[in-house]
Amino acid sequence: MNQVLKLGDQILQPAEVFSLVAKYQLLPVLIKEIIIDQAIAEAEIVYGPEEEKLVCQQLAQQYQGLDQQGESFQQLKIMAIRSLKLEKFKEATWGGDLNSYFFQRKGQLDRVIYSLITTSEIGIAQEIYFRIKEGEQSFAELAREYAQGPEAQTDGLVGPIDLQSLHPTLVNILSKSQPQQLSPPTQINNLLVIVQLEKLLPAQLDAPMRQRLLNERFNQWIQAQMAEQKWQIQTS
């Protein structure tokens, strides 16, 4: 049996390599990369000489002093070209309907800045609410004094943060609020929260958002592809 890996004085046979791949849970990574290679090949993703030139320039800048004719640089180039093809695959596969996908997701992609005070005491929660409502003290002052969460260190301010990352109850409150609107104490799990929307930051389909959504669609696809795969290790 031919050796396939040598680490110092240790020589590993194919069966040992496969065993280690399984032991360290590297099979999902390997399967994922194989699926990606197959998809790129089937989609016949191509790139132009200018794009290849740009890749080489970026690598040369990132790895200054590395011989561009050497094996290490060429390996880096192969990996960079593969990344380029992958981005082209994402754009070719999901870029066409990204606008509609964005509007489906927009309610979750909007970001908010809000003020928050959490407490476990209903009496304190009601007192805080009425003090703020009557203008007796500012939200920031009361957050510093009473908040039981990390918001105590930020004068109660939280965000900007995606709505989708918040508790559903908070999402429901904030999505229906107007800026500076104070909501009465609401129970979330074992805590009472007093929350006030400070600012709504609507999501926009700019370049970073496009990339985020393309990555999201790709990740959904790759997870589905991996779930469908049937594989087994054969050592002989």
URBEL-V110694 format. One record per helix or strand of 2 or more residues. SS is the DSSP state (H for helix, E for strand). FROM is the first residue (numbers start at 1). LEN is the number of residues. If there is no record, write none. Layout:
ss: <SS & SS>
from: <FROM & FROM>
len: <LEN & LEN>
This chain:
ss: <E & E & H & H & H & H & E & H & H & H & E & H & H & E & E & H>
from: <3 & 10 & 14 & 27 & 49 & 71 & 111 & 122 & 139 & 150 & 157 & 163 & 168 & 182 & 191 & 207>
len: <5 & 4 & 10 & 16 & 14 & 39 & 9 & 12 & 8 & 5 & 6 & 3 & 8 & 7 & 11 & 22>
